[in-house]
Amino acid sequence: MAAERGQPGTVLITGAGRGLGRELARQYARTGWHVIACGRALPADGFETGVEFQPLDVADPASIHVLAERLAGRPISVLVNNAAVRSPAPGLDALEAKAFLDVIGANTLAPILMAKALLPNLRLAARPVVANISSRAGSMTEGLLDDDDDDYAYRCSKAALNMATVQLTRDLQVDEIVVLALHPGWVKTDMGGPKAVLPAAKSAQGLRHVIDRASIVESGSFLTFDGKRVGW
Ligand SMILES: NC(=O)c1ccc[n+]([C@@H]2O[C@H](COP(=O)([O-])OP(=O)(O)OC[C@H]3O[C@@H](n4cnc5c(N)ncnc54)[C@H](OP(=O)(O)O)[C@@H]3O)[C@@H](O)[C@H]2O)c1
């Protein structure tokens, strides 16, 4: 692994209003980063000092386009594609085309569109990183080992996000942009549920550390929040 990145820059986090995204925003701000916290709405209790809220619905390509226009000319060191949804009704019996495609739109297409739209901003930053928050649930080799989740759309969306990570790695290599797929662990959030084992603070701390230390050599890796490799 390369030396730590050092100087705080600007980090943009999608889905920053609650859950893991909120915790990442809090921690980055606390450690001197300028945080662009994106969400569909400003959380009722607002954000801490150092956090700039920007409205963004990742499921709406026009919303991504407008965000990129608003941010034109501003360097972004780290793009965290964190926002994601699960199926309203998982399971094969309940599977419906529209609901499936909605999950793919938010969890797979949106991170690709975000990277594309903010590429000029990433190019302006020193040692930029695109961190795609994926899930072990999308791993072909490990996803079914100890996980009886039956959400086809969610699993497929994260498996496809992993492929997008690999493709983006190749496309952005010329700009020396590091691209990562990251598994945050089973985290206590609305999505992870109350039985989850990992506090959001610990997951976020680990993810920041992995992002901070990643060099171009690790670009295209699928890593856990504590830096271990996940099988694709
Ligand atoms: N929790 C876990 O155990 C776990 C495990 C593996 C992977 N992950 C991944 O970790 C990431 C964070 O998950 P989490 O546990 O924090 O989930 P969460 O508590 O359900 O929060 C999801 C966040 O995504 C936002 N979001 C959803 N759809 C959006 C849209 N169309 N536009 C903008 N924002 C949108 C939500 O905003 P609203 O408030 O507007 O809905 C919310 O801020 C996700 O990528 C998830 O797949 C989580």
Ligand as a Chemical Component Dictionary entry (heavy atoms), coordinates in Angstrom:
data_LIG
# 
_chem_comp.id                   LIG 
_chem_comp.type                 NON-POLYMER 
_chem_comp.pdbx_formal_charge   0 
_chem_comp.three_letter_code    LIG 
# 
loop_
_chem_comp_atom.comp_id 
_chem_comp_atom.atom_id 
_chem_comp_atom.alt_atom_id 
_chem_comp_atom.type_symbol 
_chem_comp_atom.charge 
_chem_comp_atom.model_Cartn_x 
_chem_comp_atom.model_Cartn_y 
_chem_comp_atom.model_Cartn_z 
_chem_comp_atom.pdbx_ordinal 
LIG N1  N1  N 0  -26.044 -1.573 5.978  1  
LIG C1  C1  C 0  -25.437 -2.666 5.562  2  
LIG O1  O1  O 0  -25.333 -3.680 6.276  3  
LIG C2  C2  C 0  -24.809 -2.696 4.194  4  
LIG C3  C3  C 0  -24.158 -3.889 3.786  5  
LIG C4  C4  C 0  -23.541 -3.927 2.541  6  
LIG C5  C5  C 0  -23.575 -2.812 1.739  7  
LIG N2  N2  N 1  -24.214 -1.680 2.133  8  
LIG C6  C6  C 0  -24.204 -0.522 1.246  9  
LIG O2  O2  O 0  -23.780 0.610  1.963  10 
LIG C7  C7  C 0  -24.379 1.802  1.398  11 
LIG C8  C8  C 0  -25.064 2.602  2.476  12 
LIG O3  O3  O 0  -26.093 1.796  3.020  13 
LIG P1  P1  P 0  -26.889 2.176  4.372  14 
LIG O4  O4  O 0  -26.876 0.953  5.183  15 
LIG O5  O5  O -1 -26.426 3.466  4.921  16 
LIG O6  O6  O 0  -28.369 2.356  3.763  17 
LIG P2  P2  P 0  -29.590 3.240  4.282  18 
LIG O7  O7  O 0  -29.502 3.409  5.743  19 
LIG O8  O8  O 0  -30.813 2.606  3.709  20 
LIG O9  O9  O 0  -29.335 4.655  3.583  21 
LIG C9  C9  C 0  -29.402 4.723  2.181  22 
LIG C10 C10 C 0  -29.072 6.129  1.742  23 
LIG O10 O10 O 0  -29.182 6.155  0.315  24 
LIG C11 C11 C 0  -30.013 7.258  -0.031 25 
LIG N3  N3  N 0  -30.729 7.062  -1.288 26 
LIG C12 C12 C 0  -31.486 6.012  -1.670 27 
LIG N4  N4  N 0  -32.022 6.247  -2.881 28 
LIG C13 C13 C 0  -31.587 7.477  -3.266 29 
LIG C14 C14 C 0  -31.809 8.274  -4.395 30 
LIG N5  N5  N 0  -32.588 7.891  -5.407 31 
LIG N6  N6  N 0  -31.188 9.478  -4.468 32 
LIG C15 C15 C 0  -30.388 9.898  -3.465 33 
LIG N7  N7  N 0  -30.171 9.206  -2.332 34 
LIG C16 C16 C 0  -30.769 7.992  -2.242 35 
LIG C17 C17 C 0  -30.975 7.399  1.131  36 
LIG O11 O11 O 0  -31.551 8.671  1.093  37 
LIG P3  P3  P 0  -33.108 8.954  1.534  38 
LIG O12 O12 O 0  -33.043 9.292  2.995  39 
LIG O13 O13 O 0  -33.531 10.065 0.661  40 
LIG O14 O14 O 0  -33.875 7.683  1.266  41 
LIG C18 C18 C 0  -30.024 7.177  2.291  42 
LIG O15 O15 O 0  -29.331 8.356  2.595  43 
LIG C19 C19 C 0  -25.297 1.303  0.288  44 
LIG O16 O16 O 0  -24.619 1.339  -0.942 45 
LIG C20 C20 C 0  -25.556 -0.145 0.679  46 
LIG O17 O17 O 0  -25.914 -0.938 -0.425 47 
LIG C21 C21 C 0  -24.835 -1.594 3.347  48 
# 
loop_
_chem_comp_bond.comp_id 
_chem_comp_bond.atom_id_1 
_chem_comp_bond.atom_id_2 
_chem_comp_bond.value_order 
_chem_comp_bond.pdbx_ordinal 
LIG N1  C1  SING 1  
LIG C1  O1  DOUB 2  
LIG C1  C2  SING 3  
LIG C2  C3  SING 4  
LIG C2  C21 DOUB 5  
LIG C3  C4  DOUB 6  
LIG C4  C5  SING 7  
LIG C5  N2  DOUB 8  
LIG N2  C6  SING 9  
LIG N2  C21 SING 10 
LIG C6  O2  SING 11 
LIG C6  C20 SING 12 
LIG O2  C7  SING 13 
LIG C7  C8  SING 14 
LIG C7  C19 SING 15 
LIG C8  O3  SING 16 
LIG O3  P1  SING 17 
LIG P1  O4  DOUB 18 
LIG P1  O5  SING 19 
LIG P1  O6  SING 20 
LIG O6  P2  SING 21 
LIG P2  O7  DOUB 22 
LIG P2  O8  SING 23 
LIG P2  O9  SING 24 
LIG O9  C9  SING 25 
LIG C9  C10 SING 26 
LIG C10 O10 SING 27 
LIG C10 C18 SING 28 
LIG O10 C11 SING 29 
LIG C11 N3  SING 30 
LIG C11 C17 SING 31 
LIG N3  C12 SING 32 
LIG N3  C16 SING 33 
LIG C12 N4  DOUB 34 
LIG N4  C13 SING 35 
LIG C13 C14 SING 36 
LIG C13 C16 DOUB 37 
LIG C14 N5  SING 38 
LIG C14 N6  DOUB 39 
LIG N6  C15 SING 40 
LIG C15 N7  DOUB 41 
LIG N7  C16 SING 42 
LIG C17 O11 SING 43 
LIG C17 C18 SING 44 
LIG O11 P3  SING 45 
LIG P3  O12 DOUB 46 
LIG P3  O13 SING 47 
LIG P3  O14 SING 48 
LIG C18 O15 SING 49 
LIG C19 O16 SING 50 
LIG C19 C20 SING 51 
LIG C20 O17 SING 52 
# 
